[in-house]
Amino acid sequence: MTATRPFTLEALPEPEASGPLAPVREALLGLVGEYLLDFEQAAESEQLTQAQARVLGFAVRGMSMRQIAHQFGCDPSNITGKVDRLVALGLVERRPDPRDARIKRVVATDKGRAKAVRLCERRTWLSTALGRLESDEVAHVQHALGLLGRMAQKSGPEQKSGPQLKSGPGPKSGPQLKSGPGPKSGPEPEAR
């Protein structure tokens, strides 16, 4: 395994810099850094950029350009070059959506699917790390990541005020995040 590399060396203002959530933020940034480094190394081993590898992963699901752009948090025009490169490599194709021909889906070819499988096989760091945990620890990690994922979604007003500390027993000592109602989910509008 590679040495820990923080994703960012963010400078936090007080009270966040020394507050009770500072160790949580630091641990999360370390985890994200390792995860992204692992992803980048897998992509490079397949002669792809990290962004191209992500697009290929979405193409395995047959997503539209707009849906892929949403995953990147950008305009669809910013995805065009990445898709063009993957098309040139024979890894993806643009296909009309069967329900609406105005929508173009980016779909992985057989060659692209095979490369996506190799990318997944090369990313063993997280599986190895999780495999070292006891079953109750895995449940705690799953719960915590699910909670953070729900809080990260910006669709509900609960997320705008930030997490609250809750006291009480937990899996390990230290502050715990209190979960509130998650964002409402519903069918996602079809992207074009």
C-alpha positions in Angstrom: 0.0 0.0 0.0 1.2 3.5 -0.7 2.0 6.2 1.8 -0.9 8.3 3.0 -1.4 11.4 0.9 -4.0 13.9 2.0 -6.4 15.0 -0.7 -6.1 18.6 0.3 -4.2 20.6 2.9 -7.1 22.8 3.6 -6.6 25.6 6.2 -9.7 25.7 8.4 -10.7 28.8 10.4 -11.5 28.4 14.1 -13.4 26.7 15.6 -13.3 24.1 12.9 -9.5 23.8 13.0 -9.4 22.6 16.5 -13.1 21.7 17.1 -14.4 18.2 17.9 -15.0 17.4 14.2 -11.4 18.3 13.1 -10.1 14.7 13.5 -13.1 13.4 11.6 -12.4 15.8 8.7 -8.7 14.9 8.8 -9.5 11.2 8.7 -12.0 11.6 5.9 -9.5 13.7 3.8 -6.9 11.0 4.3 -9.3 8.3 3.2 -10.4 10.3 0.1 -6.7 10.9 -0.7 -5.9 7.2 -0.6 -9.1 6.3 -2.6 -8.3 8.8 -5.3 -4.7 7.8 -5.5 -5.7 4.2 -5.9 -8.2 5.2 -8.6 -5.6 7.3 -10.5 -3.0 4.6 -10.4 -5.5 2.1 -11.8 -6.5 4.5 -14.6 -2.9 5.2 -15.5 -2.2 1.4 -15.7 -4.9 1.3 -18.3 -3.5 4.3 -20.2 -6.5 6.5 -19.2 -6.8 9.7 -17.2 -8.8 9.6 -14.0 -11.6 11.5 -15.7 -11.7 9.2 -18.7 -11.9 6.2 -16.3 -14.8 7.7 -14.5 -16.6 8.4 -17.8 -16.0 4.8 -18.8 -17.5 3.6 -15.6 -20.7 5.7 -16.2 -20.7 4.4 -19.8 -21.0 0.8 -18.6 -24.4 2.0 -17.1 -25.3 3.7 -20.4 -25.7 7.2 -19.1 -26.5 10.3 -21.1 -24.0 13.1 -21.5 -26.0 15.3 -19.1 -26.2 12.6 -16.5 -22.4 12.1 -16.7 -21.8 15.8 -16.5 -24.0 15.9 -13.4 -21.8 13.3 -11.8 -18.8 15.5 -12.5 -20.6 18.7 -11.4 -20.0 20.4 -14.7 -21.7 21.4 -18.0 -22.1 18.6 -20.6 -19.8 20.5 -23.0 -17.0 19.7 -20.6 -17.5 16.0 -21.0 -17.5 16.0 -24.8 -13.7 15.8 -25.2 -13.4 12.9 -22.7 -16.1 11.0 -24.6 -14.5 11.8 -27.9 -11.3 10.3 -26.7 -13.0 7.2 -25.4 -14.9 6.8 -28.8 -11.5 7.1 -30.6 -10.1 4.4 -28.4 -13.1 2.2 -29.3 -14.2 2.0 -25.6 -17.6 3.8 -25.9 -20.2 4.7 -28.4 -22.8 7.4 -28.6 -26.3 5.9 -29.1 -29.7 7.4 -29.2 -31.9 6.8 -26.2 -34.6 4.2 -27.1 -37.3 6.3 -25.5 -36.2 9.7 -26.8 -33.8 9.9 -29.9 -32.9 13.5 -29.0 -31.0 12.1 -26.0 -27.6 10.6 -26.7 -26.4 7.9 -24.3 -22.7 7.0 -23.9 -22.5 3.2 -23.9 -19.4 1.1 -23.3 -18.4 -1.3 -26.1 -17.3 -4.8 -25.3 -13.7 -3.6 -25.3 -14.7 -0.8 -22.9 -16.5 -3.2 -20.6 -13.4 -5.4 -20.5 -11.2 -2.3 -19.6 -13.7 -1.3 -16.9 -13.4 -4.8 -15.4 -9.6 -4.5 -15.4 -9.9 -1.1 -13.7 -12.0 -2.6 -10.9 -9.6 -5.6 -10.6 -6.6 -3.2 -10.2 -8.4 -1.3 -7.4 -7.8 -3.7 -4.6 -6.7 -1.2 -1.9 -10.2 -0.6 -0.5 -11.2 -4.3 -0.5 -8.1 -5.2 1.3 -8.5 -2.5 3.9 -12.2 -3.4 4.5 -11.3 -7.1 4.6 -9.2 -6.4 7.7 -12.2 -5.1 9.7 -14.5 -7.1 12.0 -18.1 -7.5 10.9 -19.3 -4.9 13.5 -16.7 -2.5 12.3 -17.9 -2.9 8.7 -21.4 -2.1 9.8 -20.2 1.1 11.5 -18.3 2.1 8.4 -21.3 1.4 6.2 -23.6 3.4 8.5 -21.2 6.4 8.7 -20.6 6.5 5.0 -24.3 6.3 4.3 -24.9 9.1 6.7 -22.2 11.3 5.2 -23.5 10.5 1.7 -27.0 11.6 2.6 -25.7 14.7 4.2 -23.6 15.6 1.2 -26.7 15.7 -1.1 -27.7 19.3 -1.4 -31.4 18.7 -2.0 -32.6 19.2 1.6 -32.4 22.1 4.0 -31.0 19.9 6.7 -27.6 19.8 5.0 -27.2 23.5 4.9 -26.8 23.9 8.6 -24.2 21.2 8.9 -23.8 18.2 11.2 -24.7 18.4 14.9 -22.8 16.6 17.7 -24.7 14.0 19.7 -23.4 12.6 22.9 -23.8 9.0 24.0 -22.3 5.7 23.5 -21.0 4.8 20.1 -18.8 2.3 18.3 -15.6 4.0 19.5 -15.0 7.0 21.8 -15.3 10.5 20.4 -18.1 12.6 19.0 -20.7 11.1 16.8 -22.7 12.7 14.0 -26.4 13.0 14.7 -28.5 11.9 11.8 -31.7 13.7 10.9 -34.1 13.1 8.2 -32.4 12.5 4.9 -33.2 14.3 1.6 -36.3 13.2 -0.1 -35.6 10.9 -3.0 -37.7 10.4 -6.1 -37.3 9.6 -9.7 -34.6 11.6 -11.4 -35.8 13.6 -14.4 -34.4 12.2 -17.6 -31.4 14.1 -18.8 -30.8 15.0 -22.3 
